Each structure stands twice: as C-alpha cells, then as structure tokens.
Amino acid sequence: MTTGSSFGVGFSESSDSKKAGIQASKEALAKAELSSEEVQLCFLFCTSRHDPLAFFEGVKSCLGPQTQFFGGFANGTCTNEEEGYDGYQTVIGLLGRSEIKFDLLIEEGIGFHEYETGKALGAKIASKEYDTVPQVVLLFDAVNRLEGRFRMNYGTPFIHGMNESFASWPNVIGARMLGDMKFKPTRQWCGTEMSQNAAMALILHGNIRIDTQIMHGCQPASAYHTVTATKGASILELNHKPALDVVGSILGDDLLANPQELKFFVTLGKNMGDKWESYNPGNYINRMCVGVDPESKGLFMAEMDIEEGTEVQLMRRSFEMEYVSKRTKKLIDKIKAENRKIIFGMYINCSGRAAAYSNHTDEDVRYVQEAINGEFPLLGIYEAGELAVIKNELQVLDWTGLFCLFSEEMV
C-alpha cells in the first residue's frame, strides 16, 4: 500500500504581509513533512488588509520554482485549530509527493462580461483530456469596481456561459471571492502569476475525488410572495408593491426607519421543489440582499436569477451548530467506509454566517474543527458565495457552508 499524497496547512495573523506568507508557508511545510522542492501545488489565501505582492513574495521565498499556486483573497481563513476573519488572517495549503495530476486555467476580464468569461473558461476545461472524471475547484472574483463604484460579478450568467461547453457538469466546487465586507478590489493567484478581475479553475484528475456536504442555514419565515418587477439584480416589487415596503411589513417598522440595516440581513429563498411538500433545505436556493435603494424601494440581491413571476419566501437565518457537526461527521464516516484516504478537508463558508454578521454567539467553523478532531488537515475560507452541483446543475449558493473532502483510493 502506498502512503499517498502529503498535505499540510499553515496559518498566520501577522500584519506584516511578507512575514505572514513566510510564517504560514513554513508551518504548512512542517505539518506536511515536505521539503520546499517536494511541493507541487500551493493553495494560498489572505484578507484584503494584506499587500498581495508582499504576501506572495513571502510564500514563494519558502517554496521551490516547481510549485504552482492557486488562490486569492478571502474575508477570513481557518485551519484545524485557528479561525478568524476581518483581520490579517492568511492560510496556506501545500500538496506534495503526490501522483495526482492537475491543470490550472484562468480567464481574465469577468467584470461586466460574466457570461463570456464563463464560456471561455468552460471551453478551456472541456478542451483538455483527462484520464478520470475531472474534479474542479472554481474560483472567481466577486468584486467589480471598474467604474469606481461597487458592482457584484454575478455567478448566474457566468455559470450559463460555462454550461455551453458541458453535456453534463463535472464534479465542481468553488467560491466567489472577496477580501472584506466592504468589497474592496480583490486579487487572485493562478500558476505562478497574480491576477485580478479573473475566473480560474484547478482541475484535479487521477486518483482523486472531491465529496461535499452542504450546510444550510435558512428556514422559511413567510408565505410565498411573487416578484412582479425587477431591474438586473434588483427586486423592485413583490406582489405589485415596493419590495422594501413588503419586507418591512414582515420584519417591522423599526427596520424600515433604517433601511440600510437590511443589507446582509434580508435573505430570500427560491424553492426548487414542490412548494406544498414539507420543508427540505436541499431544495432551496437562497439569495442575500447586498444593498438597498431607498428611492426605488428596491433590494439589490447577490445574484440576478430572481426574475419576474418567481415566487420567493423571506428566510430566517438560523443554523443549528449540532447540525453542522453531524453533517461533517457523516461525510467523514462515508469516505472512510469506502477505504479512501482523506488528504485534506476544505470548508468554504459564506462570510455572512460568521457570528459578527449573523447575530450568533458561536462560529460554525468550530464545530467543523471539532468533528474532524485533527484526523486530517483542514483549510477554510470565508467568501461571497459557494459553488456546488445540485441536481446535476452548478449553482451559486448564499448563506451556506460547503464542507469538501479531497480523498484518494488506498492502493
């Protein structure tokens, strides 16, 4: 039996960006028991408080010229022991001594061109030859400030563009990337270069599989309401009334007096199943409000897939920590029962689920950490939307945690 791939994760909260890169990289090397020359792939993430060039230089100074890089900005990071956001958090994951094959692909220019970027990146992925079903990690820039003000890069048209190249979706996980909750410009790393305004894919193949468990966090808190007017990603009317008035009537007049407080608080759910069946969180696509326009009384949503005629429900954000722990353990036990070696786990968490933004007193990441109990390395990031295949279609999710296990068959 072969020992399989080696993987290690390092963390730093140093405010010195180069030092942070060096600290996290050295910790990852030590935990993976790898020399710098043995590292094949480096996952790297840091918050927007860091100087991206200095951070990258720090990481590269610890690794050999053969290393390929994949990552970018995150609102926060975590490992098996550490967790934090909104500060100087960084995380490094190093893969080495592995027979896993991988390709790195990037397509720049996603701002205002989500569909075209998705189509071009999808064509690049589809044009490659793979000896097994490709396992794809997909990351794209959430922030568009090309015109000076913030606009979200939308996942729905991006995915529609990618879908042009696939008869059926490969196994895909991923995230829409941001470095802070103020939506400052982000950076990405792919191959050996730093980029911006880009979408990129890590395609793993060979003896590798990614399995996922989605951690839902919303329950319906209202009856169904019909969207009767939209403009782009803005919902202008519900039931032929201003959207802000309808939401305010449900949540209370005190919120209407301070409508900007609805930002990152209001979440609308779209039930993809039978509306008359018992509640099933797996049937819901939830969308977060990322802005309010008091003049039009509209809600700016994180995606633009809620169209006129769509029925939505106001969702109550309430996730049980025990639920997170149980689902984490369930996936771990499933993979172990299949005689597979878990190389590492990745937790992609919606930034809005952090306690500071969700009115919770605890962090769900801690329950993921406890469930893993140090059995394998954990690399986690806080981002602006999670990507997963649901019912054979890739979806952008809001207000979820996506727990992923990377494993190889023991031979």
C-alpha positions in Angstrom: 0.0 0.0 0.0 1.4 3.4 -0.9 1.5 6.2 1.6 -0.3 8.6 -0.8 -0.2 12.4 -1.0 1.2 14.6 1.7 -0.7 17.8 2.6 -0.1 20.4 5.3 -1.8 23.7 6.3 -0.3 26.8 7.9 -1.9 30.0 9.3 -0.7 33.4 10.2 -2.3 36.7 11.5 0.9 38.8 11.2 0.1 42.3 9.9 3.5 42.2 8.0 2.3 40.7 4.7 5.6 39.1 3.7 6.2 37.7 7.2 2.7 36.3 7.2 3.4 34.4 3.9 6.6 33.1 5.3 5.1 32.0 8.7 2.1 30.2 7.1 4.3 28.5 4.5 6.9 27.2 7.0 4.1 25.9 9.2 2.5 24.1 6.3 5.8 22.6 5.2 6.5 21.3 8.7 3.0 19.8 9.1 3.1 18.1 5.7 6.7 17.0 6.4 7.7 18.2 2.9 10.8 19.9 1.7 10.4 23.0 -0.4 11.4 21.0 -3.5 8.7 18.4 -3.0 5.7 20.9 -3.1 3.7 20.6 -6.3 0.7 22.8 -5.5 0.2 25.6 -3.1 -3.3 26.9 -2.0 -2.9 30.4 -0.7 -5.5 32.9 0.7 -5.3 36.2 2.6 -7.6 39.1 3.5 -7.6 42.4 1.7 -5.7 44.0 4.5 -2.5 42.4 3.2 -0.3 43.7 0.5 -0.8 40.9 -2.1 2.6 41.3 -3.7 4.5 41.1 -0.4 2.4 38.2 0.8 3.0 36.3 -2.5 6.7 37.0 -2.3 6.8 35.7 1.3 5.1 32.4 0.2 7.3 32.0 -2.9 10.5 32.5 -0.9 9.8 29.3 1.1 9.0 27.1 -1.9 10.8 25.8 -5.0 10.4 27.0 -8.6 8.4 23.9 -9.5 5.5 25.0 -7.2 2.2 26.1 -8.8 -0.2 28.4 -7.0 -3.9 28.7 -6.7 -6.0 31.0 -4.5 -6.7 34.7 -3.8 -8.4 37.0 -1.3 -10.7 35.7 1.4 -12.6 37.6 4.1 -11.2 35.1 6.7 -9.5 31.8 7.0 -9.3 28.7 9.2 -7.3 25.6 9.9 -7.8 22.7 12.4 -7.0 25.0 15.3 -7.2 28.6 14.1 -10.1 30.6 12.8 -10.7 34.3 12.2 -12.0 37.0 9.8 -11.9 40.7 9.2 -8.3 41.0 10.2 -4.9 39.8 8.8 -5.8 36.1 8.5 -3.9 34.0 6.0 -3.8 30.3 5.2 -1.5 28.1 3.1 -2.1 24.5 2.0 0.7 22.6 0.4 0.4 19.4 -1.6 3.4 17.2 -2.3 4.7 13.7 -3.0 1.5 13.2 -4.9 0.6 11.3 -8.1 -2.5 13.4 -8.5 -2.5 15.3 -11.8 -3.7 18.8 -12.1 -4.2 21.7 -14.6 -4.6 25.4 -13.8 -6.7 27.6 -16.1 -7.5 31.2 -15.9 -9.7 33.7 -17.9 -9.4 37.4 -17.1 -11.9 40.2 -17.6 -15.0 38.9 -15.8 -16.2 42.4 -14.8 -19.3 43.2 -17.0 -18.5 40.0 -19.0 -19.6 37.2 -16.7 -21.2 35.1 -19.5 -18.4 35.5 -21.9 -15.8 34.7 -19.3 -17.7 31.6 -18.2 -18.0 30.5 -21.8 -14.3 30.9 -22.5 -13.2 29.2 -19.3 -15.6 26.3 -19.8 -14.3 25.8 -23.3 -10.7 25.6 -21.9 -11.7 23.0 -19.4 -13.6 20.9 -22.0 -10.8 21.0 -24.4 -8.4 19.1 -22.1 -8.0 15.4 -21.9 -8.5 13.7 -18.5 -7.9 10.1 -17.6 -10.6 10.2 -14.9 -13.7 12.3 -14.2 -12.3 15.8 -13.6 -12.6 17.3 -10.1 -12.8 21.0 -10.4 -12.2 23.8 -7.9 -13.6 27.0 -9.4 -12.9 30.5 -8.1 -13.9 33.9 -9.5 -13.6 37.5 -8.4 -16.8 38.8 -6.7 -15.9 42.5 -6.9 -16.3 44.7 -9.9 -15.0 48.3 -9.3 -14.1 49.0 -13.0 -16.4 52.1 -12.9 -15.3 53.2 -9.5 -18.3 52.0 -7.5 -19.1 48.5 -6.4 -21.0 46.1 -8.5 -21.1 42.3 -7.9 -19.8 39.9 -10.5 -22.8 37.7 -10.9 -22.5 33.9 -10.9 -25.7 33.1 -12.8 -24.6 34.3 -16.2 -21.0 33.1 -15.6 -22.4 29.6 -15.0 -24.7 29.8 -18.0 -21.6 30.6 -20.1 -19.7 27.7 -18.7 -22.6 25.4 -19.3 -22.2 25.9 -23.1 -19.2 23.6 -23.0 -20.6 20.7 -21.0 -23.1 18.0 -21.9 -23.1 17.3 -18.1 -21.3 19.1 -15.3 -18.0 17.7 -14.0 -17.7 17.5 -10.2 -17.3 21.2 -9.3 -16.9 23.1 -6.0 -15.8 26.6 -5.5 -16.4 30.2 -4.4 -17.0 33.7 -5.4 -14.0 35.6 -3.8 -13.9 38.7 -1.7 -11.3 40.0 0.8 -13.6 42.0 3.1 -17.2 43.0 3.7 -16.5 46.5 2.2 -16.0 44.8 -1.2 -12.6 46.3 -1.9 -10.8 45.1 -5.1 -9.6 41.5 -4.9 -6.5 39.6 -6.2 -6.1 36.0 -7.4 -3.2 33.7 -7.9 -3.0 31.1 -10.6 0.0 29.2 -11.8 2.9 31.4 -11.0 1.2 34.8 -11.6 -1.0 37.2 -9.7 -4.2 38.4 -11.4 -7.4 40.4 -10.9 -10.9 40.5 -12.3 -10.5 36.9 -13.2 -12.1 33.4 -13.0 -9.9 30.4 -12.7 -10.1 26.6 -12.3 -8.0 23.9 -10.7 -8.7 20.6 -12.4 -7.6 17.6 -10.5 -7.6 14.1 -12.1 -6.1 10.7 -11.5 -6.5 9.1 -8.1 -8.6 11.9 -6.5 -12.2 12.6 -5.7 -14.0 15.5 -4.0 -17.1 14.8 -1.9 -19.2 17.6 -0.4 -21.8 18.3 2.3 -23.8 21.5 2.2 -24.5 23.2 5.5 -27.8 25.0 5.1 -28.7 27.9 7.4 -32.1 29.2 6.5 -35.7 28.3 7.0 -38.9 29.9 5.5 -40.2 32.8 7.6 -43.1 34.0 5.4 -45.7 32.9 2.9 -44.8 32.9 -0.8 -44.6 36.3 -2.4 -44.5 36.9 -6.2 -41.8 39.1 -7.7 -43.6 41.5 -10.0 -40.8 43.9 -11.1 -37.0 43.6 -11.4 -34.1 45.5 -12.9 -31.0 43.5 -13.3 -30.2 42.0 -9.8 -32.6 44.4 -8.1 -36.0 43.3 -6.9 -38.3 46.4 -7.2 -41.7 44.9 -6.4 -43.3 42.0 -4.5 -47.0 41.4 -5.1 -47.1 44.7 -7.1 -45.9 46.6 -4.0 -42.4 48.2 -3.4 -40.2 45.4 -2.3 -38.8 47.4 0.7 -42.3 48.0 2.0 -43.3 44.3 1.8 -40.1 43.2 3.6 -40.5 46.0 6.1 -44.1 45.0 6.9 -42.9 41.5 7.7 -39.8 42.5 9.7 -41.1 45.5 11.5 -41.3 49.3 11.1 -38.1 49.8 13.1 -36.1 48.3 10.3 -37.9 50.5 7.7 -36.7 53.5 9.6 -33.1 52.4 8.9 -33.3 50.5 5.6 -29.6 50.2 5.2 -29.7 47.7 8.1 -31.4 45.3 5.8 -28.1 44.9 3.8 -26.6 41.4 4.5 -29.7 40.7 6.8 -32.5 40.0 4.4 -32.4 36.7 2.6 -35.0 35.5 0.0 -35.4 31.8 -0.8 -36.4 30.2 -4.1 -37.9 26.7 -3.6 -36.8 24.4 -6.5 -39.0 21.6 -5.2 -42.8 21.2 -4.7 -44.0 24.2 -2.8 -46.6 22.1 -1.0 -44.2 19.4 0.3 -42.6 19.5 3.7 -39.6 21.9 4.0 -36.5 20.5 2.5 -33.4 22.8 2.8 -31.8 21.0 -0.1 -34.5 22.3 -2.5 -33.8 26.0 -1.7 -31.6 28.5 -3.5 -31.2 31.4 -1.1 -30.2 34.9 -2.1 -28.8 37.6 0.2 -29.6 41.3 -0.1 -26.4 43.2 -0.5 -27.8 46.7 -0.8 -31.0 48.8 -0.5 -32.2 51.7 -2.7 -34.5 53.9 -0.6 -35.5 55.9 -3.6 -36.9 53.0 -5.7 -37.6 50.9 -2.6 -35.7 48.1 -4.2 -33.4 45.3 -2.9 -30.1 44.7 -4.6 -29.5 40.9 -4.5 -26.3 39.0 -4.6 -27.5 37.3 -7.8 -29.7 38.1 -10.8 -31.6 34.9 -11.1 -34.8 36.0 -9.3 -37.0 37.1 -12.2 -40.5 38.5 -12.6 -43.0 35.8 -11.8 -40.7 34.0 -9.4 -42.2 33.0 -6.0 -39.9 33.7 -3.1 -40.1 33.5 0.7 -38.4 35.6 3.3 -35.9 33.3 5.0 -35.0 33.2 8.7 -31.3 32.6 9.2 -30.9 30.0 11.9 -28.5 27.2 11.7 -28.0 24.6 14.5 -24.4 24.0 15.4 -25.2 20.4 16.2 -26.5 20.0 12.7 -23.1 21.3 11.3 -21.3 18.8 13.5 -23.4 15.8 12.5 -23.2 16.5 8.8 -19.4 16.9 9.0 -19.1 13.6 10.7 -21.5 11.9 8.3 -19.4 12.8 5.3 -16.1 11.8 7.0 -17.5 8.4 8.0 -18.8 7.8 4.5 -15.4 8.4 2.9 -13.6 6.3 5.5 -16.1 3.4 5.0 -15.1 3.4 1.3 -11.5 2.7 2.2 -10.3 6.0 1.0 -7.6 8.2 2.5 -8.7 11.7 3.2 -5.9 14.0 2.0 -7.5 17.2 3.4 -10.7 19.0 4.0 -11.8 22.4 2.8 -14.6 24.5 4.3 -15.9 27.2 2.1 -18.1 29.4 4.3 -20.4 32.3 3.5 -19.0 35.4 5.2 -22.5 36.3 6.3 -22.6 33.1 8.5 -19.8 34.5 10.7 -21.0 35.3 14.2 -20.2 39.0 13.7 -22.8 39.2 10.9 -25.4 36.6 11.9 -26.2 37.6 15.4 -24.8 34.3 16.7 -22.5 33.9 19.7 -20.6 30.9 18.2 -18.9 30.1 14.9 -20.0 27.1 12.9 -16.3 26.6 11.9 -15.5 25.5 15.4 -18.0 22.6 15.1 -16.4 21.5 11.8 -13.0 21.6 13.6 -14.3 19.5 16.5 -15.9 16.9 14.2 -12.6 16.5 12.3 -10.7 16.2 15.6 -7.3 16.5 13.9 -7.7 13.4 11.8 -6.6 15.3 8.6 -5.7 18.8 7.7 -8.4 21.5 7.3 -8.1 24.6 5.1 -11.0 27.0 5.3 -12.0 30.3 3.7 -14.8 32.9 4.1 -16.1 34.1 0.8 -19.1 35.7 -1.0 -20.9 32.7 -2.4 -20.4 28.9 -2.6 -20.4 26.8 -5.7 -21.8 23.3 -5.8 -23.5 20.9 -8.1 -27.2 20.4 -7.1 -29.4 18.1 -9.1 -26.8 17.9 -11.9 -26.6 21.7 -12.2 -23.9 24.0 -10.9 -25.4 26.6 -8.5 -24.2 29.7 -6.7 -25.3 29.4 -3.1 -25.8 32.1 -0.4 -25.7 31.6 3.3 -24.3 28.1 3.3 -21.2 26.3 4.3 -19.7 23.9 1.9 -17.6 21.1 3.5 -15.4 19.3 1.0 -13.2 16.2 1.4 -10.4 15.5 -1.0 -9.6 11.8 -0.9 -7.6 9.2 -2.8 -8.2 5.4 -3.1 -5.8 3.5 -1.0 -3.9 1.1 -3.3 
